[in-house]
């Protein structure tokens, strides 16, 4: 009996240690992490990113998406930036990541930082900062980004397929996937609002337009008039055409996305899924009123997402070039 109690106590203590270490890891991030080691880091990031986005505003959405794709696979460790090698297929070459753009922006930011503060600022932090700056440049909110992440050394194609939420996901699947990363249902509906900017390939949603249930039909959860409109742009098996995710407002970060979702005009099944749950549906409807909280909420949820699986302290490394391990 005494041995059993001792074992139970030992298991509890081990669980407690693991929990404390988990908290300590997230707490390794802090606003202004580079204030002593590279005081102008965030200014350098912002100015370099702005030099690209001011010339090509369409880069803002892919740069936001890149941070999301990084964090959901192996945590926010910059692994999405690594190139494949002769012996390893990296995340960058997984099908959902083939449409990512803006790697040249990250490389330029890194080069500028290395020139000023060599070996100090991680690529993982650059992704988080550039995502914030990209949103802000599209008339979106500005939030404080905790920094101090370090870069991972592993990037595997299969991890993307196993971890990244798909545009065809149902609500229950999305809820489970977000919960698995420590994110709430509110984070899910708020981060979905990132679809207010950017474009999508037809291939990400044509399943909703043609033969949805195998009877040559469309997804009944999509407005039939919108289905007809999209069919004029996207033909079956179209892998090249792109359309606005938030038509007429795809270069402005605003609440218009939620208006579209409420009208059953969200482009993806994952957008339509927000109406399938009472909590997320209520949030969608709130954003249509004068009491919209989306701007503030988005910053909070981005910080929450930016905490996923971070490497801090002496874990990982600070890459010299974001596409290569040192």
N, C-alpha and C positions, 0 to 999 in steps of 0.2 A: 504493500500500500504506500509506504514511504517512498519507494523507488518510483512508483507511478506519479506521485505528487511532484517529486523532483524533476521527472521528465516533463510533466506538464508545465512546471515553472520555467524550465529551460527553453521549451518551445515558445512560451509567451515572451520571454526575454529576447529571443532571437527575432521574433516578429516585431517587437518594439524597436529593436536596433535597426531593422530593415526600414521600418516606418520613419524613424528619426533621420536615417541616412537619405531617404527619399525627399523629406522636407528640406534637409540641409542642401541637397543638390539643387532644388528649385530656388532656394534662398541664395545660392551662389550668384544668381543674376541680380543686378541692381542698376537703377537709373544712374547714368553718369559713371559707369564702370571705368571708362578710359580717361576720366578727368585729369589724372596725374600722368598717365603713361602716353596719352595721345589726345591732348585737350581739344584739338580741333577736329577730331575724328568725325563726329556727326555732321559738322559743317562741310567737311570734304565729301562725305557720302552724298549729302543733299545737293551740293553744287555740281558734282560729277553726274549724278543721276538726272538732274534737271537739264543738263546740257544735251542729253539724249532725248528725254521725254518732251522737252519743248519743241524739238524738231520732229518727233514722231510720237504724238500722244497715244497712239494705239499700243505703245509698249507698256503703258501703265498696268493694264489688266494682266498681261502675261507675267509681269514682275510680281504682282500680288499673288497670282496663282502659283508661281514658282516657290514662294515661301510656304504656301499651303501644302504643296506636293512634297516639299522637303520635310516638314514637321510630321506629316502623317506616316512617313516611312523612316523607321529607325530614329525618330525624334528630330528636333531642329538642330542638325549637326552638319549641314552643308553637303550631305552625301549625294543630293540630287545634282550637284555641280561636277562631280567626278567623271572623267572620261572612262570609257571601257578600255580594257587592255587585251593583249593576245590571250590571256588566261582567264579573263573575267568580263562578263557582260554587266555593265553598270546600270543604275536606275535611269539614267538619261536616255537609254535605248529601249526602255520598256514602252509598249504601245501608247499608254496614256500620256507619256512624257514627250513623245515625238513632236507634238505641236507646241511645246514650250518654246518661248522666244525671249530674247533679252540677255542671253549669256554674255554678250559683248559689253553690256552695261556693268554687270557684276565684275567682269575682268578689268574694266577701266577704273572702277571704284577701287578695286584691290590694288591696282598698279599705283594709283594716286596715294593711297594710304601707305603702301610699302615705301614709296619715295619719301614720305614725311616721317613715318613711324614704322620702320621695318620690324616684321615679326611680332606685331602687337595685336592688331584687330583681326578677328576670325572671319572667315567667309560666312559662317552661320549667322553671325551678328550683322554682316553686310546685308544678307537676305532680309532679315527682320527690319532693318532700318530703311532699306530701299523700298520694301513693301509699304511701310508707313508713308514715306515721302511720295511715292507714286500715287497713293490714294489722296493725299493732301493736294497734290498738283492737279487732280481732277475735281477740285472743289469739295473734296471730302474732309472728314475730321482729321485732327492732328492729335496724337497721343504720345505720352512718354513711353519709350521702349526700354525695358530693362535689358542690359547687355552683360556680357561675361561668358557667353557660350564659347565652347571650343569646337574644333572641327573633327569629325569622325574620319576613320581611315578605311571604312568598309562601305561598299555600295554594290548592291546586287539587284539585278533586274527582277527576279522573282518576288522580292520583297514588295515591290510596287504593286504587283498583281494581287498580293495577299493582304495589302493594307489600305490602299487608296480607295476611298468611296467612289462608286461608279455613278454616272449620271442617270443610270437606269434603276437605281436603288429605290426600294420601298421605304416607308417611314420607319418600320420596325428595324430594318437593316441599318439605316442611317443612325438611328438612336443607339443601337448596339455598338456600331463602329465608333461613334463619337464618345460614348461612355467608356469604351476600351482605351481611349486616349486621355481619359480624365476630364472630358468635356461634357457639359450639360445640354439638355434639350434647348435651353435658351441660346447657348453658344451655337448650336446647330442652326437655328432659325436666323440668328444674327449673321453668322458667317456666310450663310446662303445668300445674304444680301449683297455680297461681293459680286454677284452676277449682274449688278446694276451697271457695271462697265465691261466692255470687251465683246469679243466675237466668239462664235462657235462653228465648228465644222458640222455640216449637215449629218454626217455619220454618227454624231453623238445623240441624235434624237429622231432620225428617220424611222426608227422602229415604231414611233408613236403615230406616224403619218400613214404607213402602209402595212397592212397585214399584221396588225397588233396582236390579234388572238388567233391568227392563222386562217381568217375568213375574209381576207382582203379589206379589213376594216381599220379605222383609226382608233386611237386611244380615246375612250368616251369621256375621260376626265379633262380633255383639252377642248376648248371652244371650237366648234365645227367651222366657224368662219375663219378662225386663225389657222386651222388645219388646211383649209382650202388655199389660204394666202401662202402658207409655207410650202405647199405642194408645187406652187408655181416657181419656187426658187430651188427646191431640193427634190431631185428625182431619186428613185430607189437606187441604192448602191453608189450614190454620189459621195466621193471621198475628198473632193477638192473645194467645193463651194463653201463659203463662210457667210453667216448671217449675224446680225446684231442680237445679243442676248436680251437687251433692253431697247427695242426699236425707238429711234428718235432721241434717245437719251444715253446712248452707249458710251459717250465720252464725258459724261458728267456723273459724279458719284452722288446719288440722291436716293429718295425713297420710292422712285417710280417703279422699281423692281417689284415691290410689294403690291402696288396697284395692279400690275400685270398678273401676278400670282392670284390675287383676289378675283380677277376676271377670267381665271382659268387659261391664262396666256403665258404661263411659265414655260420655258422652252424644254426643260428636261423633266423626266419622271420624278427626279429628286426635288424639283421645284414644286410640282403638283402635290408631292407627298406632304408638303407643309400644311395643306388643307385637310389632311386625313387625321390630324391629331388636334384635340381641343386647345391645348396649350399653344402650339405653334400657330394655329389658325387665329387665335385671339391676338397673338403678337402681330401677325400680318395685318389684321384689321386695325390695330392700334396705330400702326404707322401711316394709316390713311387719314388720321385726324390731326388736329393742331397739337396734340399731346405726344407726337412722335418722339421716340427716344433713340432712334436708330444710330445717329451720329455718335452719341456718347457710348452706347452699347457696343458699337463696332470696335472701338478702341479697347474696351475692356475684354471683349472676346478674343481680339487679336493678341493681347498680352497673355490670356489664358492659353491660347494655341501655341504661342511662342515659348511656353514653359514645357512643352511635351518632350520628354526624354532628353533633356539638355545634358551636355557634357560640360563640367566645370572643374575648377581646381587644376589638377594635374592630369585629368583624363583627356584623351584625344591629343590634338596638336593645334598649332596655328599655322595653317598652310601658307606657303610663300606664293603659290599660284592656286587659284580655287579649283582648277580642273585636275590637279595632281596632288597625290600625297607627297609629303616631304621625303 
